[in-house]
Amino acid sequence: MKPFIIISALILTYCSGNNSQVKADDKEIFVSVADTTKHDSTYLYTGWYYVVDNDSNFKRQLDKTTESFSLDPKPIVTAKNFMTFEVYTSNYGEIGLAMRLDENGTESWSIATGKAIGNYLAFILDNKLLHLARVNSQITAGVTAINRGDYSKEEFEKIKMIIESEK
């Protein structure tokens, strides 16, 4: 009977529409649950987006900075396209989150990175701009990553958990 109560509590918590805040090292990072029932016309779901030159209603401030960027509201790939995740530490000690894409995501990512060479793509997590990546070449392998030096391993683990919950 206990597993049923726990699962019911989890379902009620998830479906209640209450957003919660994620904390890592006692610092609030972002809203953790996207409330799709309260969607407004400027909400951006978790995924990768093109950064655009025009001023639009889809301007977002990059987390932990004062810089703002305008984004194309049509996502390139979303959380549903992410298959696997891995928080990693590079040989240089940089921490990041690698994400492998499904077949449709791989195709979309390849096209987008081919079009965006020399420009930036933006990663949004529940309507918050977490990362900008400058595209140096087309990426055809179906892998993407977030690797900012100002996020801790714990913060990347929280980001991973949030994206996994949105699949």
Z-matrix of the N, CA and C atoms (Angstrom, degrees):
N
C 1 1.445
C 2 1.526 1 111.70
N 3 1.315 2 118.12 1 -32.31
C 4 1.467 3 120.89 2 -179.43
C 5 1.523 4 112.90 3 -61.43
N 6 1.376 5 120.34 4 -44.39
C 7 1.464 6 118.65 5 178.92
C 8 1.520 7 112.44 6 -58.20
N 9 1.340 8 117.65 7 -37.01
C 10 1.456 9 120.81 8 179.16
C 11 1.520 10 110.71 9 -63.73
N 12 1.318 11 117.15 10 -42.07
C 13 1.470 12 121.43 11 179.72
C 14 1.516 13 109.95 12 -64.18
N 15 1.329 14 117.99 13 -43.18
C 16 1.467 15 121.55 14 -179.90
C 17 1.520 16 110.26 15 -64.66
N 18 1.329 17 116.73 16 -46.38
C 19 1.467 18 119.89 17 -179.97
C 20 1.518 19 109.94 18 -63.26
N 21 1.331 20 117.84 19 -43.36
C 22 1.462 21 121.00 20 178.07
C 23 1.517 22 110.84 21 -59.58
N 24 1.325 23 117.05 22 -42.94
C 25 1.466 24 120.76 23 178.88
C 26 1.512 25 110.95 24 -62.65
N 27 1.341 26 116.82 25 -41.26
C 28 1.460 27 120.41 26 178.41
C 29 1.522 28 110.88 27 -64.05
N 30 1.330 29 117.03 28 -43.70
C 31 1.461 30 120.52 29 179.48
C 32 1.519 31 110.14 30 -63.26
N 33 1.324 32 117.49 31 -45.17
C 34 1.457 33 120.21 32 178.89
C 35 1.519 34 112.10 33 -62.93
N 36 1.318 35 116.61 34 -40.31
C 37 1.459 36 120.64 35 178.33
C 38 1.526 37 110.12 36 -63.31
N 39 1.329 38 117.32 37 -44.66
C 40 1.458 39 120.93 38 -177.77
C 41 1.522 40 111.07 39 -68.08
N 42 1.326 41 116.93 40 -40.21
C 43 1.455 42 120.81 41 -174.69
C 44 1.521 43 113.59 42 -84.69
N 45 1.307 44 118.11 43 -8.77
C 46 1.455 45 120.28 44 -174.69
C 47 1.513 46 113.51 45 -70.09
N 48 1.326 47 117.49 46 -17.88
C 49 1.452 48 119.88 47 -179.71
C 50 1.506 49 113.30 48 83.08
N 51 1.307 50 118.01 49 3.24
C 52 1.460 51 120.55 50 178.59
C 53 1.507 52 109.38 51 -80.57
N 54 1.311 53 116.49 52 121.80
C 55 1.453 54 119.64 53 175.98
C 56 1.508 55 108.75 54 -79.14
N 57 1.315 56 116.59 55 149.09
C 58 1.456 57 119.98 56 176.79
C 59 1.514 58 108.55 57 -126.52
N 60 1.302 59 114.86 58 162.24
C 61 1.447 60 119.85 59 179.88
C 62 1.511 61 109.07 60 -106.10
N 63 1.324 62 115.52 61 142.35
C 64 1.460 63 121.05 62 178.86
C 65 1.510 64 107.38 63 -99.54
N 66 1.320 65 115.81 64 135.33
C 67 1.459 66 119.77 65 178.93
C 68 1.515 67 109.28 66 -122.38
N 69 1.288 68 115.56 67 138.63
C 70 1.458 69 122.30 68 173.60
C 71 1.516 70 105.85 69 -134.52
N 72 1.298 71 116.26 70 125.81
C 73 1.459 72 120.59 71 -176.63
C 74 1.524 73 111.26 72 55.24
N 75 1.353 74 116.55 73 40.09
C 76 1.461 75 123.77 74 179.32
C 77 1.522 76 114.01 75 60.05
N 78 1.330 77 117.93 76 24.68
C 79 1.460 78 121.80 77 176.38
C 80 1.519 79 108.56 78 -118.85
N 81 1.333 80 116.19 79 130.26
C 82 1.457 81 119.64 80 176.56
C 83 1.520 82 108.66 81 -72.62
N 84 1.338 83 117.28 82 132.38
C 85 1.456 84 118.81 83 178.97
C 86 1.522 85 112.19 84 -106.56
N 87 1.320 86 118.90 85 -45.44
C 88 1.454 87 120.06 86 -175.86
C 89 1.512 88 109.90 87 -172.34
N 90 1.310 89 115.43 88 168.68
C 91 1.456 90 121.48 89 174.85
C 92 1.514 91 107.23 90 -73.47
N 93 1.324 92 116.91 91 134.32
C 94 1.455 93 119.69 92 -171.00
C 95 1.512 94 115.85 93 -95.47
N 96 1.313 95 119.38 94 -20.14
C 97 1.454 96 119.77 95 -175.70
C 98 1.522 97 109.02 96 -122.70
N 99 1.319 98 116.36 97 119.86
C 100 1.460 99 120.57 98 176.95
C 101 1.521 100 108.34 99 -75.46
N 102 1.305 101 117.25 100 126.50
C 103 1.454 102 120.88 101 178.30
C 104 1.516 103 108.10 102 -97.19
N 105 1.309 104 116.27 103 94.59
C 106 1.464 105 121.02 104 -175.35
C 107 1.523 106 111.85 105 -73.09
N 108 1.334 107 118.82 106 -13.31
C 109 1.453 108 120.23 107 178.20
C 110 1.523 109 111.48 108 -79.63
N 111 1.313 110 118.24 109 -16.07
C 112 1.462 111 121.80 110 -179.29
C 113 1.523 112 109.97 111 -115.35
N 114 1.309 113 116.42 112 44.65
C 115 1.459 114 122.24 113 -176.78
C 116 1.526 115 110.32 114 -73.06
N 117 1.334 116 116.82 115 128.02
C 118 1.450 117 119.09 116 170.64
C 119 1.519 118 108.02 117 -106.15
N 120 1.299 119 116.24 118 170.60
C 121 1.465 120 120.34 119 -171.48
C 122 1.525 121 113.70 120 -72.02
N 123 1.334 122 118.20 121 -7.56
C 124 1.464 123 119.21 122 178.76
C 125 1.528 124 112.23 123 -113.32
N 126 1.321 125 118.02 124 10.82
C 127 1.463 126 121.86 125 -179.77
C 128 1.527 127 110.06 126 -77.25
N 129 1.340 128 116.49 127 135.06
C 130 1.466 129 121.80 128 176.93
C 131 1.531 130 108.54 129 -113.94
N 132 1.321 131 115.67 130 124.84
C 133 1.457 132 121.13 131 179.47
C 134 1.524 133 110.94 132 -79.95
N 135 1.304 134 115.67 133 164.56
C 136 1.458 135 122.22 134 -179.33
C 137 1.528 136 110.51 135 -57.25
N 138 1.331 137 115.48 136 128.45
C 139 1.455 138 121.65 137 178.43
C 140 1.512 139 111.90 138 157.29
N 141 1.329 140 114.93 139 -173.19
C 142 1.465 141 122.53 140 178.75
C 143 1.522 142 110.02 141 -99.98
N 144 1.352 143 115.51 142 141.56
C 145 1.462 144 123.11 143 -177.24
C 146 1.529 145 109.55 144 -135.77
N 147 1.336 146 115.89 145 155.82
C 148 1.465 147 120.92 146 172.39
C 149 1.529 148 109.08 147 -75.82
N 150 1.323 149 117.05 148 139.97
C 151 1.461 150 122.64 149 169.46
C 152 1.521 151 105.70 150 -87.56
N 153 1.341 152 117.27 151 131.65
C 154 1.461 153 121.77 152 -176.77
C 155 1.523 154 110.16 153 -118.14
N 156 1.334 155 115.43 154 159.75
C 157 1.462 156 121.16 155 -177.18
C 158 1.526 157 113.51 156 -81.66
N 159 1.319 158 117.93 157 -23.64
C 160 1.467 159 118.85 158 -175.11
C 161 1.520 160 111.47 159 -82.01
N 162 1.333 161 115.20 160 157.21
C 163 1.464 162 120.26 161 174.74
C 164 1.518 163 107.24 162 -81.21
N 165 1.307 164 117.10 163 119.51
C 166 1.460 165 120.31 164 -177.82
C 167 1.524 166 109.91 165 -126.87
N 168 1.325 167 115.53 166 175.42
C 169 1.466 168 120.59 167 175.22
C 170 1.522 169 111.29 168 -72.53
N 171 1.304 170 116.57 169 -0.87
C 172 1.458 171 121.63 170 -176.70
C 173 1.525 172 110.94 171 -110.54
N 174 1.313 173 115.26 172 42.33
C 175 1.460 174 121.80 173 176.75
C 176 1.522 175 108.49 174 -85.63
N 177 1.328 176 116.23 175 132.41
C 178 1.460 177 121.05 176 -179.76
C 179 1.520 178 109.81 177 -132.24
N 180 1.327 179 115.69 178 144.61
C 181 1.460 180 121.64 179 175.65
C 182 1.522 181 108.05 180 -87.78
N 183 1.326 182 116.29 181 131.22
C 184 1.457 183 121.70 182 178.14
C 185 1.518 184 109.10 183 -65.93
N 186 1.329 185 116.15 184 127.37
C 187 1.459 186 122.41 185 -178.37
C 188 1.529 187 110.80 186 -51.92
N 189 1.311 188 115.44 187 137.07
C 190 1.464 189 124.70 188 177.88
C 191 1.531 190 113.52 189 67.73
N 192 1.348 191 117.64 190 18.01
C 193 1.460 192 121.77 191 176.17
C 194 1.528 193 108.50 192 -138.67
N 195 1.331 194 115.64 193 178.32
C 196 1.460 195 120.93 194 173.72
C 197 1.527 196 111.06 195 -106.02
N 198 1.327 197 118.12 196 2.97
C 199 1.461 198 122.62 197 -178.07
C 200 1.527 199 111.58 198 -80.70
N 201 1.345 200 116.09 199 138.47
C 202 1.458 201 121.68 200 177.69
C 203 1.517 202 110.21 201 -120.22
N 204 1.329 203 115.42 202 149.88
C 205 1.453 204 122.19 203 -177.03
C 206 1.520 205 109.70 204 -138.84
N 207 1.331 206 116.24 205 144.31
C 208 1.455 207 121.95 206 175.21
C 209 1.522 208 108.91 207 -91.18
N 210 1.331 209 115.89 208 138.86
C 211 1.454 210 121.20 209 -175.74
C 212 1.521 211 110.85 210 -124.38
N 213 1.328 212 115.24 211 147.23
C 214 1.458 213 121.49 212 170.69
C 215 1.532 214 105.59 213 -71.13
N 216 1.332 215 118.89 214 129.56
C 217 1.468 216 119.82 215 -175.61
C 218 1.529 217 115.26 216 -72.09
N 219 1.316 218 117.85 217 -11.70
C 220 1.466 219 119.92 218 -179.76
C 221 1.530 220 108.78 219 -87.35
N 222 1.340 221 117.70 220 117.37
C 223 1.473 222 119.25 221 -178.35
C 224 1.523 223 112.09 222 -69.52
N 225 1.316 224 114.73 223 148.74
C 226 1.465 225 121.38 224 174.51
C 227 1.517 226 108.52 225 -79.54
N 228 1.315 227 115.97 226 -52.33
C 229 1.470 228 123.72 227 173.40
C 230 1.521 229 107.31 228 -138.86
N 231 1.333 230 116.13 229 152.37
C 232 1.465 231 121.12 230 179.78
C 233 1.527 232 109.43 231 -122.14
N 234 1.321 233 115.48 232 177.42
C 235 1.472 234 121.38 233 -179.27
C 236 1.524 235 111.43 234 -54.22
N 237 1.319 236 118.08 235 -31.76
C 238 1.465 237 121.38 236 -179.56
C 239 1.533 238 111.92 237 -66.22
N 240 1.335 239 118.08 238 -20.30
C 241 1.462 240 121.76 239 178.58
C 242 1.526 241 113.11 240 -85.98
N 243 1.336 242 117.79 241 -11.39
C 244 1.463 243 120.75 242 -178.42
C 245 1.522 244 109.68 243 -84.94
N 246 1.319 245 116.01 244 126.07
C 247 1.466 246 120.67 245 -177.88
C 248 1.518 247 112.22 246 -97.15
N 249 1.329 248 116.84 247 -49.96
C 250 1.461 249 120.43 248 -178.38
C 251 1.522 250 109.26 249 -133.91
N 252 1.333 251 114.82 250 158.65
C 253 1.461 252 122.34 251 -177.04
C 254 1.513 253 109.17 252 -136.05
N 255 1.324 254 115.38 253 147.90
C 256 1.465 255 119.15 254 175.32
C 257 1.523 256 109.52 255 -148.93
N 258 1.323 257 116.07 256 121.48
C 259 1.461 258 120.75 257 171.25
C 260 1.525 259 105.16 258 -80.52
N 261 1.316 260 116.74 259 127.39
C 262 1.459 261 120.77 260 -174.16
C 263 1.525 262 111.38 261 -130.87
N 264 1.311 263 115.16 262 162.92
C 265 1.460 264 123.15 263 170.39
C 266 1.522 265 106.46 264 -123.22
N 267 1.341 266 116.24 265 122.81
C 268 1.462 267 120.43 266 -178.50
C 269 1.532 268 110.72 267 -73.91
N 270 1.315 269 116.01 268 172.49
C 271 1.461 270 121.46 269 176.22
C 272 1.525 271 111.98 270 -61.82
N 273 1.350 272 116.41 271 -19.32
C 274 1.465 273 121.27 272 -179.90
C 275 1.525 274 111.89 273 -96.60
N 276 1.335 275 116.94 274 6.50
C 277 1.454 276 121.23 275 178.33
C 278 1.520 277 114.84 276 85.15
N 279 1.349 278 117.76 277 5.43
C 280 1.459 279 121.23 278 178.90
C 281 1.525 280 109.65 279 -79.35
N 282 1.322 281 116.17 280 136.12
C 283 1.452 282 121.82 281 179.31
C 284 1.522 283 108.57 282 -99.99
N 285 1.330 284 116.72 283 142.18
C 286 1.452 285 120.73 284 179.47
C 287 1.506 286 112.03 285 -156.54
N 288 1.325 287 115.18 286 179.35
C 289 1.450 288 122.67 287 177.25
C 290 1.519 289 107.83 288 -126.03
N 291 1.335 290 116.40 289 114.83
C 292 1.464 291 121.99 290 176.60
C 293 1.519 292 108.50 291 -94.21
N 294 1.338 293 115.70 292 141.08
C 295 1.456 294 121.24 293 -179.25
C 296 1.523 295 109.07 294 -132.15
N 297 1.326 296 116.19 295 128.86
C 298 1.466 297 121.41 296 176.62
C 299 1.521 298 107.80 297 -96.84
N 300 1.330 299 115.55 298 136.53
C 301 1.465 300 122.66 299 -175.94
C 302 1.525 301 111.96 300 -96.98
N 303 1.335 302 115.72 301 154.60
C 304 1.457 303 120.74 302 173.01
C 305 1.534 304 108.73 303 -74.27
N 306 1.317 305 117.22 304 -178.14
C 307 1.469 306 121.42 305 -175.98
C 308 1.525 307 112.35 306 -61.32
N 309 1.323 308 117.82 307 -46.28
C 310 1.470 309 120.70 308 178.66
C 311 1.520 310 111.27 309 -65.08
N 312 1.324 311 116.71 310 -41.54
C 313 1.458 312 120.87 311 178.02
C 314 1.518 313 111.93 312 -63.86
N 315 1.330 314 116.75 313 -39.86
C 316 1.469 315 121.25 314 178.41
C 317 1.520 316 110.68 315 -60.59
N 318 1.326 317 116.31 316 -44.24
C 319 1.471 318 121.27 317 178.99
C 320 1.527 319 110.97 318 -63.56
N 321 1.333 320 116.56 319 -48.17
C 322 1.473 321 120.71 320 -179.64
C 323 1.522 322 111.35 321 -63.41
N 324 1.338 323 116.72 322 -40.80
C 325 1.459 324 122.02 323 -179.53
C 326 1.523 325 110.60 324 -65.67
N 327 1.309 326 116.89 325 -41.01
C 328 1.459 327 121.42 326 178.52
C 329 1.533 328 110.85 327 -61.34
N 330 1.322 329 116.25 328 -47.06
C 331 1.472 330 120.91 329 178.85
C 332 1.524 331 110.25 330 -62.44
N 333 1.332 332 116.43 331 -47.36
C 334 1.473 333 121.02 332 -177.31
C 335 1.518 334 111.89 333 -62.93
N 336 1.328 335 117.23 334 -45.64
C 337 1.467 336 118.71 335 -178.91
C 338 1.520 337 110.64 336 -69.14
N 339 1.318 338 117.86 337 -30.57
C 340 1.467 339 120.58 338 174.62
C 341 1.521 340 111.73 339 -64.50
N 342 1.330 341 117.07 340 -40.39
C 343 1.468 342 122.51 341 179.90
C 344 1.527 343 112.39 342 -74.69
N 345 1.325 344 116.85 343 -27.00
C 346 1.471 345 120.85 344 -170.92
C 347 1.525 346 114.09 345 -99.80
N 348 1.319 347 118.91 346 11.67
C 349 1.474 348 120.20 347 -179.00
C 350 1.530 349 109.63 348 -54.47
N 351 1.325 350 115.84 349 128.59
C 352 1.458 351 122.12 350 -178.71
C 353 1.519 352 113.38 351 87.75
N 354 1.324 353 117.61 352 -7.05
C 355 1.463 354 122.65 353 -179.73
C 356 1.524 355 110.06 354 -116.54
N 357 1.324 356 115.32 355 -176.27
C 358 1.461 357 120.89 356 -177.01
C 359 1.519 358 111.83 357 -109.90
N 360 1.328 359 115.01 358 148.48
C 361 1.449 360 123.46 359 168.16
C 362 1.528 361 106.63 360 -117.49
N 363 1.320 362 116.33 361 151.35
C 364 1.464 363 121.34 362 -174.45
C 365 1.522 364 110.35 363 -119.24
N 366 1.335 365 115.68 364 138.98
C 367 1.459 366 120.41 365 175.12
C 368 1.517 367 108.72 366 -104.83
N 369 1.323 368 115.20 367 123.26
C 370 1.459 369 123.14 368 179.49
C 371 1.521 370 108.71 369 -107.39
N 372 1.321 371 116.56 370 136.96
C 373 1.464 372 122.22 371 171.57
C 374 1.516 373 106.75 372 -122.32
N 375 1.327 374 116.24 373 110.89
C 376 1.465 375 121.47 374 179.61
C 377 1.529 376 112.42 375 48.34
N 378 1.312 377 116.04 376 54.48
C 379 1.468 378 124.10 377 174.36
C 380 1.526 379 113.99 378 73.83
N 381 1.319 380 118.00 379 10.00
C 382 1.461 381 121.64 380 179.75
C 383 1.525 382 109.49 381 -117.89
N 384 1.317 383 117.08 382 130.86
C 385 1.462 384 122.64 383 -179.72
C 386 1.528 385 109.66 384 -77.58
N 387 1.331 386 115.75 385 112.46
C 388 1.462 387 120.69 386 -178.39
C 389 1.520 388 113.68 387 -99.54
N 390 1.347 389 117.43 388 -30.81
C 391 1.459 390 118.23 389 -169.91
C 392 1.519 391 110.71 390 -153.70
N 393 1.331 392 114.99 391 141.95
C 394 1.465 393 122.51 392 169.75
C 395 1.512 394 107.54 393 -116.52
N 396 1.315 395 116.22 394 135.79
C 397 1.463 396 120.49 395 178.85
C 398 1.519 397 108.80 396 -126.10
N 399 1.320 398 115.87 397 126.10
C 400 1.467 399 120.31 398 175.05
C 401 1.520 400 107.62 399 -81.06
N 402 1.315 401 116.28 400 129.43
C 403 1.464 402 121.71 401 -176.98
C 404 1.525 403 108.57 402 -89.39
N 405 1.337 404 115.70 403 118.90
C 406 1.465 405 121.33 404 179.14
C 407 1.522 406 112.56 405 -98.28
N 408 1.316 407 116.62 406 -24.29
C 409 1.469 408 120.73 407 179.26
C 410 1.524 409 109.09 408 -160.70
N 411 1.316 410 115.17 409 164.60
C 412 1.458 411 120.30 410 177.53
C 413 1.527 412 109.13 411 -66.72
N 414 1.334 413 115.88 412 138.59
C 415 1.465 414 121.49 413 179.69
C 416 1.517 415 107.94 414 -112.23
N 417 1.330 416 115.78 415 111.43
C 418 1.460 417 120.98 416 -175.62
C 419 1.527 418 113.61 417 -105.70
N 420 1.329 419 117.63 418 -6.76
C 421 1.464 420 121.33 419 -173.04
C 422 1.531 421 114.02 420 -82.64
N 423 1.327 422 118.40 421 -5.14
C 424 1.453 423 120.08 422 178.17
C 425 1.509 424 114.55 423 77.07
N 426 1.322 425 116.72 424 28.65
C 427 1.462 426 121.35 425 178.82
C 428 1.516 427 108.32 426 -126.23
N 429 1.318 428 115.41 427 141.03
C 430 1.450 429 122.07 428 175.88
C 431 1.528 430 107.85 429 -138.32
N 432 1.327 431 116.98 430 164.50
C 433 1.465 432 119.11 431 -177.76
C 434 1.520 433 111.00 432 -152.16
N 435 1.309 434 114.02 433 153.70
C 436 1.464 435 123.06 434 170.05
C 437 1.517 436 104.64 435 -114.19
N 438 1.321 437 117.46 436 124.84
C 439 1.469 438 119.28 437 -176.75
C 440 1.522 439 111.24 438 -147.31
N 441 1.315 440 114.63 439 70.92
C 442 1.459 441 120.92 440 177.25
C 443 1.514 442 109.23 441 -93.02
N 444 1.308 443 116.87 442 139.97
C 445 1.452 444 121.50 443 -179.50
C 446 1.515 445 114.93 444 -72.26
N 447 1.348 446 117.80 445 -10.47
C 448 1.458 447 119.02 446 -177.24
C 449 1.528 448 113.71 447 -102.80
N 450 1.328 449 117.60 448 14.15
C 451 1.464 450 121.64 449 171.25
C 452 1.520 451 108.81 450 -109.95
N 453 1.314 452 115.55 451 140.26
C 454 1.460 453 121.36 452 178.10
C 455 1.529 454 109.99 453 -85.03
N 456 1.320 455 115.19 454 168.50
C 457 1.462 456 120.29 455 176.02
C 458 1.527 457 109.83 456 -59.50
N 459 1.313 458 117.31 457 -39.94
C 460 1.457 459 121.74 458 179.50
C 461 1.530 460 110.64 459 -63.33
N 462 1.322 461 117.40 460 -40.84
C 463 1.465 462 120.10 461 178.10
C 464 1.528 463 110.58 462 -64.51
N 465 1.342 464 117.40 463 -41.81
C 466 1.465 465 119.49 464 177.32
C 467 1.526 466 111.29 465 -64.76
N 468 1.323 467 118.65 466 -35.33
C 469 1.468 468 121.18 467 176.28
C 470 1.528 469 109.97 468 -63.49
N 471 1.332 470 117.86 469 -41.11
C 472 1.464 471 121.80 470 177.64
C 473 1.521 472 110.91 471 -64.51
N 474 1.331 473 116.68 472 -42.99
C 475 1.466 474 120.68 473 178.22
C 476 1.530 475 109.47 474 -60.59
N 477 1.318 476 116.57 475 -45.16
C 478 1.470 477 121.98 476 178.05
C 479 1.524 478 110.64 477 -56.56
N 480 1.327 479 117.27 478 -47.14
C 481 1.465 480 121.28 479 -178.88
C 482 1.530 481 111.44 480 -62.89
N 483 1.311 482 116.81 481 -40.04
C 484 1.471 483 120.41 482 179.77
C 485 1.523 484 110.28 483 -64.83
N 486 1.333 485 117.05 484 -46.52
C 487 1.465 486 119.43 485 -179.33
C 488 1.527 487 110.30 486 -63.85
N 489 1.318 488 117.22 487 -42.50
C 490 1.471 489 120.70 488 178.65
C 491 1.535 490 110.38 489 -59.02
N 492 1.321 491 117.62 490 -37.82
C 493 1.467 492 120.89 491 -178.98
C 494 1.517 493 112.09 492 -71.03
N 495 1.331 494 117.82 493 -19.45
C 496 1.470 495 121.69 494 -178.91
C 497 1.523 496 113.27 495 -89.34
N 498 1.326 497 116.62 496 -7.62
C 499 1.469 498 119.80 497 -178.57
C 500 1.464 499 111.81 498 -67.35
